């Protein structure tokens, strides 16, 4: 999904212009239709355990922030 989001950002958002939210939503919808018409598999470049290890500190921070905000 991240690869798709990056591709969308590079190919559509940086080159396109939208003056209203509905124009942006339409642009996103058209891009998704086009992308899904010729899908490409996402190839993971790192082992799952390495990715999970990188996420854990952020999860811990989020959990402590959420806990502090909602005692």
N, C-alpha and C positions, 0 to 999 in steps of 0.2 A: 504494500500500500504506500509506503514511504516513497518508493521509486516512482510510482504513479503520480503522487503529489508533487514530487520534484519535477517530473516531466511536465506536468500541467503548469506549474509555476513558470518554468523556463519557456515553454512553447506558447502559452496562452496569456497568462496574467501580465508578464513583462512586456509582451508585444501588443496586447489588446488594451482597449480603453473602455471603461464602463462608467457612465455618469449616474447610474441608478442601480439600486440593489436588484431590481427585476432583470435588468440587462446582464448583470453579473451572474445571476442564477441561470438565466437562459444560456449564457456562454458556457457555464460549468456543465449544464445538462447536455448541450451539444457535444462538448469535448468528451464526456463520459460515454455517450452513444458511439462516437467515433472510436474511442479507445477500446470499448468492449466489442466493437465490430471486428477488430483484428488484435485479439488479446495476445500478450506475450507472458510466458511464465516468469514469476519472480524467482531468481536464483539467490539463495542465501550465501553470503560470502564468509560468514563466521559460524562457528559451532554454537548451538543453542545455549549451552552452559555459559559461554562467554558473554552473550547478549544478556542473559538473565542476570549475571553478576553485575553488569553495568547498570541495570535498572534498579537493583535493590537499594542503593543509597537514596535514590530519588523517591522510591516508595516509602522508605522510612521517614524521610523529611516530610513528605505529603501527609503521612499518617500522624506525625507529631503536630503538624500545623493544623490539621483537621481536628485532632483531639483538643488542642488548645482553644480553638475557635468555638467548639461545641462541647463544653464540659459536662 
